[in-house]
Amino acid sequence: MTCWPRALALSLWLLPLACAAPSPSPSPADASTTTPPLPDAGDVAGRFRVDVWADNWFALWVGEVKVGEDSVPITTERSFNAERLTFAGSRPLTLNFVVKDYTQNETGLEYIGLPNQQMGDGGFIFQLVDLATGKVVAVSSRATRCLVIDEAPLNPACEKAVNPSQTCLSRRVPEPAGWRAPGFDASAWEAATDYTAAQVGPKDGYFSIAWDPAAQFVWTANRKADNTLLCMVTVP
């Protein structure tokens, strides 16, 4: 079967500081914090915090420097914790996310062999806070560029198959070389879909964060079959 990339996108609102909401003071009980310096951090413009909730897993780089990842492995079937990561850096910033929905294997299904065997569905929300001002300066919404690199099943009718590994089809492509490097051209990555909380059904750690009202759940147009996304957000 021929594989080809399928591009999708998330988005970003850049919020005027005058109308941005203050950051929440308490830290979520299930959030982790890291404080890696970025290159040339001795001459940084400031420090930032990013709050992230993903169904089910994410990792974040600022440029090519890894800031952190979901503390619960993607191999955990139900993982709905929030994470709070801090870093030093100068704007403009490029936030590079890998976001994954849980799948039990290459079929793209979960609960395989049980009565509730099914396709899963993803969801992702974040907000970026400037710690010098306490203001939210970016949130998930619709201007981020994203690329789908794992899609399964391509034939949703296999969802209830007795032997889904024999019938479910998938499409996977490698991460583009150097996609986190400065100047990478993501203009071919398309813009995607935002969702309401009712559509995503957030749980657990989501409620530990005081989210800015502008922050939206985002994924591709196909939350069930698109399982792994690369997402790029620029903060001027």
C-alpha positions in Angstrom: 0.0 0.0 0.0 1.4 3.4 -0.9 1.9 5.8 2.0 1.6 9.5 1.7 1.6 12.3 4.3 -1.7 13.9 5.3 -1.4 17.4 6.6 -3.6 19.0 9.1 -3.4 21.9 11.5 -4.2 23.3 14.8 -4.2 27.0 15.7 -3.0 29.7 17.9 -4.5 33.0 19.2 -2.0 35.6 20.1 -3.7 37.6 22.8 -3.4 41.3 23.4 -2.0 41.7 26.9 -4.7 44.1 27.9 -7.4 41.4 27.6 -5.5 38.3 28.6 -6.5 36.5 31.7 -4.0 36.2 34.6 -2.4 32.9 35.2 -3.7 30.6 37.9 -1.8 30.7 41.1 -2.1 27.1 42.3 -0.2 24.3 40.6 -2.3 21.3 39.6 -1.8 18.4 41.8 -0.9 16.1 38.9 1.2 18.5 36.9 5.0 18.3 36.6 7.4 21.2 36.1 10.7 21.4 34.3 13.0 24.4 33.9 15.5 23.8 31.1 17.4 26.8 29.7 17.2 27.4 26.0 20.3 28.2 24.0 21.8 31.7 24.9 19.5 31.7 28.0 22.0 34.1 29.7 20.4 36.9 27.6 16.8 35.9 27.6 13.9 38.2 27.5 11.9 36.3 30.0 10.5 33.0 31.4 7.4 31.2 30.4 5.0 28.5 31.5 3.0 26.3 29.3 -0.1 24.4 30.7 -1.0 21.4 28.6 -3.8 18.8 28.7 -3.8 16.1 26.0 -5.9 13.0 25.3 -3.7 11.1 25.7 0.0 12.2 25.4 2.3 15.0 24.2 5.9 16.2 24.1 7.1 19.8 23.7 10.2 21.3 22.3 11.0 25.0 22.1 12.8 25.1 18.8 15.1 22.1 19.0 15.3 22.1 22.8 13.1 19.6 24.6 11.2 21.2 27.4 9.3 18.2 28.6 6.6 15.6 28.0 3.5 14.0 29.5 4.6 12.2 32.7 2.3 9.3 32.0 3.5 7.1 29.1 1.5 6.8 25.9 1.2 3.0 26.7 -1.2 3.9 29.5 -4.7 3.4 28.1 -6.5 6.1 30.1 -4.2 9.1 30.7 -5.8 12.4 31.3 -3.4 14.4 33.5 -2.4 18.0 33.0 1.3 19.1 32.8 2.8 22.5 33.7 6.3 23.1 32.1 8.4 26.2 32.5 11.3 27.4 30.4 13.5 30.5 29.8 13.6 32.0 26.3 13.4 35.0 24.1 10.5 35.8 21.8 9.8 35.0 19.0 9.4 31.4 20.2 8.5 28.3 18.2 6.6 25.6 20.2 6.9 22.2 18.6 4.5 19.6 19.8 4.2 15.8 19.2 0.7 14.9 20.2 -0.7 11.3 20.4 -4.0 9.7 21.0 -3.7 6.2 22.6 -4.0 3.2 20.3 -3.5 -0.4 21.4 -1.6 -1.3 18.3 -1.2 -0.5 14.6 -5.0 -1.0 14.1 -5.7 2.4 15.7 -8.2 0.7 18.1 -8.5 0.4 21.8 -10.1 -2.2 24.1 -9.4 -4.9 21.5 -11.2 -8.1 22.2 -13.6 -6.5 24.7 -17.3 -5.6 24.1 -16.3 -1.9 23.9 -13.6 -2.4 21.2 -13.5 1.0 19.4 -11.6 3.8 17.7 -10.3 6.3 20.2 -10.5 10.1 19.8 -8.0 12.8 20.5 -8.0 16.3 22.0 -5.4 18.9 23.0 -5.4 22.2 24.7 -2.6 24.5 25.9 -1.9 28.1 27.1 1.4 29.9 27.3 1.9 32.3 30.2 4.6 35.1 30.4 5.8 34.7 34.0 7.0 38.3 34.1 3.5 39.7 33.6 1.4 36.7 34.6 -0.5 37.2 31.3 -1.5 34.5 28.8 0.2 35.3 25.6 -0.8 32.4 23.4 -3.5 29.6 23.5 -4.5 26.7 21.4 -7.0 27.6 18.7 -6.5 27.8 14.9 -3.2 29.1 13.4 -0.8 26.4 14.3 0.5 24.2 11.5 0.2 20.4 12.0 0.9 17.3 10.1 -0.7 13.8 10.6 2.0 11.1 10.7 -0.1 8.2 12.0 -3.6 7.5 10.7 -5.6 4.3 11.5 -7.9 2.7 10.8 -8.3 3.9 7.2 -11.3 1.6 7.0 -13.5 2.4 10.0 -15.8 -0.6 9.3 -13.0 -2.8 10.9 -13.8 -1.2 14.3 -15.8 -4.2 15.4 -13.9 -6.9 13.6 -13.1 -10.1 15.5 -9.5 -10.0 14.2 -8.9 -6.2 13.6 -5.1 -6.8 13.0 -6.0 -8.7 9.9 -8.5 -6.2 8.5 -7.7 -2.7 9.8 -5.5 -0.6 7.4 -3.1 2.2 8.5 -1.0 4.9 7.1 2.2 6.1 8.7 4.9 8.5 7.5 8.2 9.4 9.3 8.7 12.8 10.9 10.1 15.2 8.3 13.9 15.7 8.7 14.7 18.8 10.7 11.1 19.8 11.3 12.0 21.4 14.6 15.0 23.4 13.2 14.8 27.2 12.7 13.4 28.1 9.4 11.7 24.9 8.7 8.9 25.5 6.1 5.6 24.2 7.4 3.5 26.2 4.9 2.2 22.9 3.4 0.8 21.8 6.7 -2.9 22.7 6.8 -5.1 24.4 9.3 -7.5 22.3 11.3 -10.4 22.1 13.6 -11.3 23.3 17.1 -13.7 21.5 19.4 -15.9 22.3 22.4 -15.3 20.7 25.8 -18.5 18.8 25.3 -17.2 17.2 22.2 -13.8 16.2 23.7 -15.1 15.3 27.2 -12.1 16.4 29.2 -11.4 14.6 32.5 -9.1 14.6 35.5 -6.2 17.0 35.2 -8.0 19.3 32.9 -10.0 20.7 35.8 -6.7 21.4 37.8 -5.9 24.3 35.4 -7.7 27.7 35.3 -7.9 28.0 31.5 -8.0 31.2 29.6 -11.5 31.5 28.0 -9.8 31.8 24.5 -8.0 28.4 24.8 -9.8 25.8 22.7 -9.5 22.1 22.3 -7.9 21.3 18.9 -7.2 18.3 16.8 -7.6 17.5 13.1 -10.9 17.2 11.4 -10.8 13.4 12.1 -10.3 12.9 15.8 -10.9 9.2 15.6 -8.5 8.1 12.9 -5.7 10.7 13.2 -3.6 9.3 16.0 -0.2 11.2 16.0 0.3 14.8 15.0 3.3 17.1 14.7 2.3 20.7 15.6 4.2 23.9 15.2 3.2 27.2 16.9 5.1 30.5 16.5 4.8 33.2 19.2 6.0 36.5 17.8 
